[in-house]
Amino acid sequence: MSKKIKVLIAIGGTGGHVFPGLNLAKHLLEKNYHVNIVTDKRGYKFIKKNDYLNIAILPSFPFVKKNILKLFISFFLIFYAITFAFIFLIFNRPSIIFGMGGYASFPVCIAASILKIKYIIYENNLVIGKANKYLLPFSKKILVSHKELEGVPQKYLDKIYVLGNIINKEIINFKNKNSNVSISYKINLLVLGGSQAARIFAETLPEIFLKCSNQGIPITVYQHCLPSQNDQLSSFYKKNKIDFEIFNFKNNLLDFFSKVNLAITRSGSSVLAELTNVNVPFISIPLPSSADNHQLKNAIYYKNKNYGFLVEEKDLNNKLFELILEIYREKTKINKILLSQSQYSDKNVYNNISKILKEIINEKN
């Protein structure tokens, strides 16, 4: 593959958009593509430590239509972002662009349409995001993690290409030696707050874990939290003699996957895919404010596939303890999850990427 083939990856916003973009960039660099990344300030905080990447920060703004004034300001800011992206693409013209979803990718892809640069969009949730829905008419393809994706108009169904989840290759190839450790002996629990839930999980879940401990359930907690919560959580677990390890942001969780046999997590598509690939049963708690309620749809999908359990945030105090108690006492519940997870893998996702990318680059128009 020649270095002359330039690929631009547009990412931003939450980790659910950023990390698939970083995984894609790493793969394409290994295949000898020339890779650039554009992101916004929110996305940059996740990737600034990746010195091997060529990164540019472009402005991006959400579409707000609460009232006429905000709508007008929103249009103006988005137009400004598109203009900025247009100028950037003139001087850094790629052969193809990947839009990884979220409003940070929108101005880049719209500018690409004006300049007649091919672009592909990626959707890893179960319902198409707003930005991707607006971009769909002009994109060459929409690469999706699941064929059950909702919200794609009938006339664009031929653009769908079922790719799989673009997750870390190390996770896809990871062999979880702890997955067979009986949960009826001890629960080694990983709590993943993500970028939008660390605070509420740290405020709500410890009391439920204490209730588990008081009921005689041996439990060790590995919990993600905000740095400002470190002391409070540590004091709570020490005082109540619960084994624990707390950590702040990590973009690679392999060390924890090898220690645990159950997880509690938000319902972003990437994290659910990672846990499924490494055979860690999970209880997903969807973010109630997620756009188009996509996290709930993700969680329902994975529950129906028997890859994990589901508890909505409004039911935490009433249902989470009872579910953990059931899981601890009834070994068959976890065994069914592990069996279903063992039959799933995203091992073909990177071969699929290479295949579709070559096809699109080689198209004459």
C-alpha positions, 0 to 999 in steps of 0.5 A: 500500500502506497503512502500516497493514499491519504485517509482522514478520520473525523472524530470527536465528542465522547469516547464512544466516537473517539476510541473506534477512530483511534483503533481505525487509525492504528490499523490503517497506519499498520497497513501503510496508509497516510493517516490524519485525524481531525477532532474538536476540543472535547475529542482531543482530551482523549487522544493528545497523548498519542504522539504517533498521530497527525492531529488537527483541532477543528471547531464543531458545534451541536445543532440547537433548536430550543428557540429561534435565537439559539437556532440562528446562532447554531446555524451560524456556528455550524456554517463557520465550522464547515467553512473552517473544515473546507479550508482545511481540506483544500490544503490537506486533501485526502483520498477518503474520509471516515466520519466516526459519528457525532457532531464533530464529524459533520462539518468535515463531511459536509465540506468533503461533499462540496469538494467531491471528496469521498467519505464513509460514515460509521455507526456503532449504535443500534439507532443512527445518530443525528449527524450520520442521518444528515450525512447519509445521503452524500456518503459512499457507505455507512459502516455499521456494527449491527445489521439491526440498525434503526433509523436508516430510510429505505432508499439508503439501505443499499449503503449499509455495510455490516462491519462489526465493532471497531475495537482494540485488536488486543481486546479482540484477541484477548483470552480471559483466563478469569472468565471461568472463575465461578461467580458463586465463589466470589464476585470480582466486579468492574465498575466502568463509569465512562465519560458521563457516569463516573460521578453518579456510579460513585455516589450510588453504587457503593451502598449497594455493594455494602448491602451485598457484603452484608449479605455474605457475598464476597466481593472485590470492587474495581471502580472507575471514578473522577479524581475528586472522588478518590478519597471519598470512595477509598474511605468508604470501602476501607471503613466497610472492609470491602476489597477495592481498587479505584482508578481514573481514566484509562483507555486500555482495560485489559489489566482489569478484564483479566481480574474480573468476572462481572462488570457494571457499565453504561451502555455505549456500544464500544464498551458493551462490544469490548466486554462481550469479546473478552467474555466478561458478563455485564450489567448495563445501566443506560444513560437516560439522557443519551440522544434518541435513547440509543443507550437503552436500545443498545442495552436491550439488544445485548440483553436479548442476545443474552450477552448481559443483563439490564437495569435502568438507572431509575431502578438501581436502588430497587433492582440492582442488589436483587440481580447481583444476589441472583447472579451470585446464587444461580450459577446458570445465569452467568453460564448462559451469558458466558456461552452466548458471549463465547460464540461472538467475536469481532475478529473480522472487523479489520479485514472488512475495513480493508476490503471496503476501503479498497473498493471505494478508493478504486471506484472511478466516481 
